Structures are given as C-alpha cells and as structure tokens.
Amino acid sequence: MTLFDDNLMSLVFGQNIETTELLLRVIMERDIKVIDVRGQDELKNPMIGGRCITLDVHAIDVDGRHIDIEVQINAEGSHVRRARYHSSMMDARMLKEGQEFKEIKDSYVIFIYDHDKFRKGLPFYHIQRRVDETGEVFGDGSHIIYVNGRYEGNDDIGRMMRDFHQCRPEQIKSEALSKAVAYYKEKEGRGAMSEAVRQYAMEYAKEYAKEYAKEYGEEQKQAGIKQGENYMLYSLVQDGDINPEKAAGRLEITVDELRHQMNEAGYQIPTGA
C-alpha cells in the first residue's frame, strides 16, 4: 500500500494537521494554516435516495475554506463531473439559515491522480469558472485542482509525488510523511492499519472478480472473488505488510502450504520472514 491507497492516505493525513499542512503547502504553493482535518468524512445527501460521498481527507483552514483531498488510481474515479459533485456537496454545508450567499467561503477539490489526467506533462491543472466573452475569472470561490501523480520534476511537488509512490516508510524522503506512514505500518497504529489492509483487500478482490467474470462468466464470480483475496494476501506477505503466519491463519492452511501456493502464483515469502 502506498499513499495512493485512499485508506492509508486517510489515516496518514486525517487528524494529522502537520502532514496535511505540508501537503497543501506544496499543492497550493502558499502557506496555509489548517484548524481541522478528518479522514474518510462522509457527507450525506439531504435528498432521500440521493448519492452520499466520503471525502478521503476533509480539511478546514483558518479562513474557513473547505478543502477536499482525494487520491485516485483509476480514470473512472477521476471523472471531471465527480469534482463538480464533490464541490457542490461541500458548498451545500457552508451556509446556515439566514446567512447571505456572499458569506460562503472558498472551496477546493483536489484530485491527486496516479496518472497525468490531461496528458500535458504539467504538475498541476487548475480549473476555475471564467466568463467566456471576456476571459475574466468569474470569482465564485470554487476551485478544482488535479495533481499529476506521475510528475517527476526536481521540485517540491515532484518530490512529494515520488514519496506518494513509496511502499516503505524508510523510502519516503519527507520526514513528516515517513514518520506518519511508519506509525501505521510499523508502530502503534498497526491496529488501524489492519482495518485499512482489510478494506484494501476487499476492494482488490472486487476488481479482480469483475475482470474474472467478464472472461469466464458470472457463475464463476465467487471463485474470482476468492482468488482475488488470495492474491491480495500473497502480495501483502511478499511486501512485508503482514507476516506469513497471520496470512496462513486467514486461509486456514499451514505456512508451508502458503509458501507453496505463493510460489505457484509467482509470489515469494521474504527471506527471514
């Protein structure tokens, strides 16, 4: 798991003002003071049957601006209309009854996308409303930013994106990020991390099952889910995120049987594990 996994990302930045301010300073290219930050913050749709959303990281700065930070690996999840929807859901919660519209604070929706969304090689893509006839900025306070997760420039955002791709805390150059990731992967936060790993495995298994069902038919879907779960466990063992004994216990097999299954599937238990 890297910081492009929304479960780990929400743990590392949610409730952690220091790391959130670090990330936002790099992306927004200015000093920013965060007063509140929550990971996996659910915003319920007030309309019955309306779609709710869960923000990976929801931050509020000292000026009352609301900032949604999302990480995304696949193209489907980074659709431009999703950014519009997230923006509207945050805006709908900013005014209380009787407040004037001019009192609404600025909002930011930031997508840190694993690829280059617009394929121009730029580190950022800033989206704002403009007046077509004059080209002037509309100035309604709504901001959308896409971050190119594959940008590798020798600058702050290039270094940050390289850190986002690292699996192991010691490979992360930012001291604050390295410590935060280590807390969940290696130290006291492993309990919360175990739940994140479980969620990660479930999501991986679902995606594997979809592809499996396309190729072999819907009747094989459950077999695909099981195989996906197994492969996810193999990967976690190989990367050192869980130990072989724990993985074998989940599969109700011995460690020797696990080793054999992993070898058959092209995975290996790390030396000394």
Order of alpha helices (4+ residues) and beta strands (2+ residues): alpha-alpha-beta-beta-beta-alpha-beta-beta-beta-alpha-alpha-alpha-alpha-alpha-alpha
